[in-house]
Amino acid sequence: MSSHPVIDAAMLDRARDVVTRHLAPTPLLPLHLPGVDRPVHVKLDILQPTGSFKVRGALAAGAAYAAERERIITASAGNHGLGIAYAAARLGIPATVIVPETASPAKVAQLRDADVDLRQIGQDYDAAEQAAVELAAGVAGRFVSAYNDPHVIAGQATLAAELFDQAAEPATVIVPVGGGGLVAGTSLVLTGRAGWHVVGVETEHSRGLSAAVAAGEVVTVPVEETIADGLAGNLEPGSITPGIVRAAGTAVVAAREPSIRAAVRELATGCGLVVEGSGAVGLAALRDGLIPGDGPVILVLTGRNIAPALLAQLLTD
């Protein structure tokens, strides 16, 4: 296990205590993938009550900030917002969730059913995030980033702590990457443990984290339309995730859009698993030969919240 000046072992332990109180562990199961000549397991965070791993970080941050009795304000492509809504209901704190006007209809529909102040602002995640930051600065509220928050990262790290306890042997853990909260948390837990490796996977259409790691600072990158909508967007200036990933030596690769679509289709038809594009990038990278080594791998399947119409389209392509 490695450490960060802010995210220490005590914070990781507190986050796990919170998450364990509210969420059951998700399964780690073997998966047969024809043509893949290495053992594969899947970590099924698609089974979280919100359909995504993001509820882990939301609960950890919500619990940490609950004593302030301030409204939590956040921006989200959808899944973090659903996590915040779940945490707000469990912890009794008010929340405002801002999503872009282009957010996944499946995620927006679930948020409309939640007890949160939902607002749709802007054409992309970057615009929604800016609106949330400005709103928090102008009212009595705390902005909770989907990734650039120590407590959120500590909450996401519980996934890695969980699979470490579940796994029968060390493995390469393949983690989807947007802003980097999950890959940063996973790196904090697994870096330095014998035989364990972490590989982050972005979509080729949004490479903000890898660009920041390479540059040594957050830089603006082009963001194109992607089936992995939950991974799209630039990083908040001053984000701590690139530094954690860089210090850990965690590799970050990019999955091709056609491969992500094929991975969603394979998981649904070949494995009986409904996984959104953002959660399927790991399989896409594995199929494209982007994951080094020949030992065991663990695919972290992070979310299931794909619009039914989009899934139907992918299954008939």
Buried (B, 14 or more C-beta within 10 A) or exposed (E): BBBBEEBEEEBBEBBBEBBBEBBEBBEBEEBEBEEBEBBBBBBBBBBBEBBBBBBBBBBBBBBBBBEEEBBBBBBBBBBBBBBBBBBBBBBEBBBBBBBBEBBBEBBBEBBEEBEBBBBBBBEBBBBBBBBBBBBBEEEEBBBBBBBBBBBBBBBBBBBBBBBBEBBEEBBBBBBBBBBBBBBBBBBBBBBEEEEBBBBBBBBBBBBBBBBBBEEEBBBEBEBEEBBBBBBBBBBBEEBBBBBBBBBBEBBBBBBBBEBBBBBBBBBBEEBEBBBBBBBBBBBBBBBBEBBEEEEBBBBBBBBBBBBEEBBEEBEEE
